[in-house]
Amino acid sequence: MKVAVEEMESCKRRLVVEAPADVVTKEWERAYDRVQKQARLPGFRKGHVPRSLVKVHFADDVRREVAQHLIPDVYRQALSEVRLDPVGEPDLQDVRFEEGAPLTFTAVVEIKPDIALGDVKGVEVEHTAAPVTGSDADATLDRMREQQAEFRNVERAATPGDLVIVDYTLTIDGEQPVQQSGYAFMVGDGSVMPEVDQAVAGMRTGEQRQVGFRLPDDYRKEALRGKSGTGELKLIEVKEKILPELNDDFAKSLGEFATLEALRAEVVKQLEARRASEERHAVEEKVVDTLLGRHAFAVPESMIMRQIAHQVEHARERMRRQGVDPEGVQWDYPKLIGELRPGAERAVRRGLLLEAVAEREGFAPTDEVVDAEVEKLAQASQRPAPAVRRMMEKSGDLEGLRQALRERITLEFLVTHATIRS
């Protein structure tokens, strides 16, 4: 086999590959055998069509079989010979193959960059930790009260902070009217169009009102952006939010605390643990950003686009969990890619840099550490650890876990050897 490699860019290579005619002939023979076993023609049982007729009637099937098996095999062998490890699928060009003749093609691939690591120890960053304050605890307790709030029907006009139930008909210029009964929202929380929010404030149960509105220029459906319309509203119910008193009884209602002070102490403890994790993460990212500023290297485009695709899919999944069908949303992909690209490129550069540090320092999680993490996942899912491990091995998640642990070790190393100034 002949393989020539040309450097197109720092992360891109062109491979010109030629496989000899005898290799092609052998694969053609194997393809004839495979097709012949499945071939059917009038007067012949399945698998008993003569080779001469297979060549006449099933030439396209044979050629397709050759392409599906030969080209990937030759491509993998070519990569092995030149010791390249692409980060994505190849762009195959000028593919030429005929029975009895050499196979030739060009493959354009992207590879990870060679990162010339400098000294990664002694990085200096500034970071001032923010302590947990009494107001932080108060805010958390207020949110807990909000979660335990009750809503009671009232016979008065709706005011900001009330939960209202409305029936509505929205008519947008040039569109079919949209109706819904029993729609609930909080007055003043910004979850509905401002015109509707303002119209409902002051209405009483049973009252009807007409309101004009204009859809915003960034409305999720592009075709409706900036369009005007009218809404017919009928207020069905007004519910006032009743917050529980912040006292010992409230603490006891949560099931684990005898007094309000015991609840507050636990809240502070959890806030401090969360704050410590957030502070640690902030320091890690400052150290990484400093190192990224010291190391300039190109990033494969395919890795950036893959990162963007992951972010888009996560957004779509969040929409599904919220009961919104992402297929019904008109996505402005060029705009979305432009917005996500800087963060995606930074994420890829970060991963590549940490990988380079880990390889140079020889970092890798021990089997005991991996087993311990699998055990945690098993306990969380209430499944046997061996079963969880088998599933993770099959899905590839186990290797992802190893990579995450390796990154954790690398970040610990970098922060330990960094100088943090307040």
ChimeraX attribute file (.defattr): number of C-alpha atoms within 10 A of each C-alpha:
attribute: neighborCount
match mode: 1-to-1
recipient: residues
	/A:1	14
	/A:2	12
	/A:3	17
	/A:4	12
	/A:5	17
	/A:6	11
	/A:7	11
	/A:8	12
	/A:9	11
	/A:10	15
	/A:11	19
	/A:12	18
	/A:13	18
	/A:14	19
	/A:15	22
	/A:16	18
	/A:17	21
	/A:18	20
	/A:19	22
	/A:20	14
	/A:21	17
	/A:22	14
	/A:23	16
	/A:24	23
	/A:25	18
	/A:26	15
	/A:27	19
	/A:28	22
	/A:29	14
	/A:30	16
	/A:31	21
	/A:32	22
	/A:33	16
	/A:34	15
	/A:35	21
	/A:36	21
	/A:37	12
	/A:38	12
	/A:39	21
	/A:40	17
	/A:41	14
	/A:42	7
	/A:43	8
	/A:44	11
	/A:45	11
	/A:46	13
	/A:47	15
	/A:48	15
	/A:49	19
	/A:50	12
	/A:51	14
	/A:52	8
	/A:53	13
	/A:54	20
	/A:55	15
	/A:56	9
	/A:57	14
	/A:58	17
	/A:59	14
	/A:60	11
	/A:61	17
	/A:62	23
	/A:63	16
	/A:64	13
	/A:65	18
	/A:66	23
	/A:67	19
	/A:68	12
	/A:69	14
	/A:70	20
	/A:71	19
	/A:72	11
	/A:73	11
	/A:74	20
	/A:75	21
	/A:76	12
	/A:77	16
	/A:78	23
	/A:79	16
	/A:80	11
	/A:81	12
	/A:82	12
	/A:83	9
	/A:84	16
	/A:85	13
	/A:86	17
	/A:87	15
	/A:88	14
	/A:89	11
	/A:90	15
	/A:91	11
	/A:92	15
	/A:93	12
	/A:94	10
	/A:95	13
	/A:96	12
	/A:97	20
	/A:98	14
	/A:99	16
	/A:100	14
	/A:101	15
	/A:102	17
	/A:103	24
	/A:104	20
	/A:105	18
	/A:106	21
	/A:107	20
	/A:108	19
	/A:109	22
	/A:110	26
	/A:111	19
	/A:112	18
	/A:113	17
	/A:114	12
	/A:115	15
	/A:116	10
	/A:117	14
	/A:118	10
	/A:119	9
	/A:120	16
	/A:121	14
	/A:122	14
	/A:123	18
	/A:124	15
	/A:125	17
	/A:126	11
	/A:127	13
	/A:128	10
	/A:129	13
	/A:130	9
	/A:131	12
	/A:132	16
	/A:133	11
	/A:134	11
	/A:135	9
	/A:136	14
	/A:137	19
	/A:138	14
	/A:139	11
	/A:140	16
	/A:141	18
	/A:142	15
	/A:143	12
	/A:144	16
	/A:145	17
	/A:146	14
	/A:147	11
	/A:148	14
	/A:149	14
	/A:150	13
	/A:151	13
	/A:152	13
	/A:153	14
	/A:154	14
	/A:155	11
	/A:156	14
	/A:157	14
	/A:158	23
	/A:159	20
	/A:160	16
	/A:161	15
	/A:162	24
	/A:163	20
	/A:164	26
	/A:165	19
	/A:166	21
	/A:167	16
	/A:168	20
	/A:169	16
	/A:170	20
	/A:171	18
	/A:172	19
	/A:173	12
	/A:174	10
	/A:175	10
	/A:176	9
	/A:177	13
	/A:178	11
	/A:179	12
	/A:180	10
	/A:181	12
	/A:182	14
	/A:183	12
	/A:184	14
	/A:185	17
	/A:186	21
	/A:187	23
	/A:188	17
	/A:189	12
	/A:190	10
	/A:191	10
	/A:192	13
	/A:193	12
	/A:194	15
	/A:195	14
	/A:196	19
	/A:197	17
	/A:198	16
	/A:199	16
	/A:200	25
	/A:201	17
	/A:202	12
	/A:203	20
	/A:204	20
	/A:205	19
	/A:206	12
	/A:207	13
	/A:208	17
	/A:209	14
	/A:210	14
	/A:211	15
	/A:212	15
	/A:213	18
	/A:214	16
	/A:215	16
	/A:216	13
	/A:217	12
	/A:218	10
	/A:219	12
	/A:220	15
	/A:221	14
	/A:222	13
	/A:223	9
	/A:224	18
	/A:225	14
	/A:226	14
	/A:227	15
	/A:228	15
	/A:229	17
	/A:230	18
	/A:231	20
	/A:232	17
	/A:233	21
	/A:234	22
	/A:235	21
	/A:236	18
	/A:237	22
	/A:238	27
	/A:239	20
	/A:240	22
	/A:241	16
	/A:242	14
	/A:243	15
	/A:244	16
	/A:245	10
	/A:246	13
	/A:247	12
	/A:248	15
	/A:249	14
	/A:250	19
	/A:251	20
	/A:252	15
	/A:253	11
	/A:254	12
	/A:255	8
	/A:256	10
	/A:257	17
	/A:258	15
	/A:259	14
	/A:260	17
	/A:261	13
	/A:262	14
	/A:263	20
	/A:264	18
	/A:265	12
	/A:266	14
	/A:267	17
	/A:268	18
	/A:269	14
	/A:270	13
	/A:271	18
	/A:272	15
	/A:273	13
	/A:274	13
	/A:275	16
	/A:276	16
	/A:277	12
	/A:278	13
	/A:279	17
	/A:280	15
	/A:281	13
	/A:282	14
	/A:283	21
	/A:284	19
	/A:285	15
	/A:286	19
	/A:287	24
	/A:288	22
	/A:289	16
	/A:290	15
	/A:291	21
	/A:292	16
	/A:293	9
	/A:294	13
	/A:295	14
	/A:296	12
	/A:297	17
	/A:298	14
	/A:299	20
	/A:300	23
	/A:301	17
	/A:302	15
	/A:303	20
	/A:304	21
	/A:305	17
	/A:306	14
	/A:307	19
	/A:308	23
	/A:309	15
	/A:310	13
	/A:311	14
	/A:312	16
	/A:313	13
	/A:314	12
	/A:315	12
	/A:316	17
	/A:317	15
	/A:318	13
	/A:319	13
	/A:320	13
	/A:321	9
	/A:322	9
	/A:323	9
	/A:324	13
	/A:325	12
	/A:326	15
	/A:327	9
	/A:328	9
	/A:329	12
	/A:330	11
	/A:331	13
	/A:332	11
	/A:333	10
	/A:334	8
	/A:335	10
	/A:336	12
	/A:337	15
	/A:338	11
	/A:339	12
	/A:340	17
	/A:341	16
	/A:342	12
	/A:343	14
	/A:344	21
	/A:345	20
	/A:346	15
	/A:347	16
	/A:348	18
	/A:349	24
	/A:350	17
	/A:351	13
	/A:352	18
	/A:353	21
	/A:354	21
	/A:355	18
	/A:356	18
	/A:357	21
	/A:358	18
	/A:359	13
	/A:360	10
	/A:361	11
	/A:362	10
	/A:363	17
	/A:364	17
	/A:365	16
	/A:366	12
	/A:367	10
	/A:368	9
	/A:369	13
	/A:370	17
	/A:371	14
	/A:372	13
	/A:373	16
	/A:374	20
	/A:375	19
	/A:376	13
	/A:377	16
	/A:378	17
	/A:379	13
	/A:380	9
	/A:381	11
	/A:382	11
	/A:383	12
	/A:384	13
	/A:385	19
	/A:386	13
	/A:387	11
	/A:388	19
	/A:389	19
	/A:390	13
	/A:391	13
	/A:392	16
	/A:393	13
	/A:394	10
	/A:395	11
	/A:396	11
	/A:397	14
	/A:398	18
	/A:399	13
	/A:400	13
	/A:401	16
	/A:402	18
	/A:403	15
	/A:404	13
	/A:405	19
	/A:406	21
	/A:407	20
	/A:408	16
	/A:409	16
	/A:410	22
	/A:411	21
	/A:412	14
	/A:413	17
	/A:414	21
	/A:415	22
	/A:416	14
	/A:417	14
	/A:418	18
	/A:419	15
	/A:420	17
	/A:421	9
	/A:422	8
